Amino acid sequence: GQNTLSHSHIPDDMSDKLLEFRGAGEEIKQIAFAPNGGWVILRERNDFWYSNIPNDLINTLWKYHRSGREIRQISFAENSGWVVLGSL
């Protein structure tokens, strides 16, 4: 079954996207917050939505997406670093 969704005090644009995805019946796999206030939502079908994240991370996400490699997890470090865990 699908996950439930509850949230509070998150950016309005993120809230809008979460509600849009849930309203469309899409599974949300992960939500990650960057130290600078940016965020990423990972969805089913290896899709994602983001705001205010580093360009090199955006490029990496698109590389995974185009190659068909699954994006499994994204983590942010306090120093603006990031890690993407994906399939081979």
C-alpha positions as CSV (number, residue, x, y, z in Angstrom):
1,G,0.0,0.0,0.0
2,Q,0.9,3.6,-0.1
3,N,2.6,5.6,2.6
4,T,0.7,8.3,4.6
5,L,1.7,11.9,4.4
6,S,1.7,14.4,7.2
7,H,3.8,17.6,7.3
8,S,4.3,20.9,9.1
9,H,6.4,24.0,8.6
10,I,7.8,23.1,5.2
11,P,8.2,25.4,2.2
12,D,4.9,26.2,0.5
13,D,6.2,25.0,-2.9
14,M,7.2,21.7,-1.4
15,S,3.9,21.3,0.3
16,D,2.1,22.0,-2.9
17,K,4.1,19.3,-4.8
18,L,3.6,16.7,-2.1
19,L,-0.1,17.3,-2.1
20,E,-0.1,17.2,-5.9
21,F,1.8,13.9,-6.1
22,R,-0.4,12.3,-3.4
23,G,-3.6,13.5,-5.1
24,A,-2.4,11.8,-8.3
25,G,-1.8,8.6,-6.4
26,E,2.0,8.7,-6.8
27,E,4.2,6.9,-4.3
28,I,6.7,9.2,-2.6
29,K,9.9,7.2,-1.9
30,Q,12.0,9.8,0.0
31,I,12.1,13.5,1.1
32,A,15.5,15.1,1.8
33,F,16.2,18.6,3.1
34,A,19.4,20.5,2.3
35,P,21.0,22.7,4.9
36,N,20.3,25.8,2.8
37,G,16.6,25.3,2.8
38,G,16.6,23.3,-0.5
39,W,14.8,20.0,-0.8
40,V,14.3,16.9,-3.0
41,I,11.3,14.6,-3.4
42,L,12.0,11.1,-4.8
43,R,9.0,9.5,-6.4
44,E,8.1,6.3,-8.0
45,R,9.3,5.6,-11.6
46,N,12.7,7.0,-10.6
47,D,11.3,10.5,-10.9
48,F,12.1,13.5,-8.7
49,W,11.3,17.2,-7.9
50,Y,13.6,19.6,-6.3
51,S,14.2,23.2,-5.3
52,N,17.4,25.2,-4.4
53,I,19.9,22.3,-4.6
54,P,23.4,22.4,-6.1
55,N,23.7,22.2,-9.9
56,D,26.1,19.2,-9.7
57,L,23.4,17.3,-7.7
58,I,20.8,18.2,-10.3
59,N,23.1,16.9,-13.1
60,T,23.7,13.7,-11.2
61,L,20.0,13.1,-10.6
62,W,19.3,13.6,-14.3
63,K,22.2,11.2,-15.2
64,Y,20.6,8.5,-13.1
65,H,17.2,9.2,-14.5
66,R,18.3,9.1,-18.1
67,S,20.4,5.9,-17.7
68,G,17.5,4.1,-16.0
69,R,19.6,3.6,-12.8
70,E,17.4,3.7,-9.7
71,I,17.9,6.6,-7.3
72,R,17.5,5.0,-3.9
73,Q,18.4,7.7,-1.5
74,I,19.8,11.3,-1.2
75,S,21.5,12.7,1.8
76,F,22.8,16.2,2.5
77,A,25.7,17.2,4.7
78,E,25.9,20.3,6.8
79,N,28.8,21.6,4.6
80,S,26.6,21.6,1.5
81,G,27.9,18.2,0.5
82,W,25.5,15.5,-0.8
83,V,25.4,11.8,-1.5
84,V,23.3,9.8,-3.9
85,L,22.8,6.1,-3.3
86,G,21.7,4.3,-6.5
87,S,21.6,1.1,-8.4
88,L,24.4,-0.1,-10.7
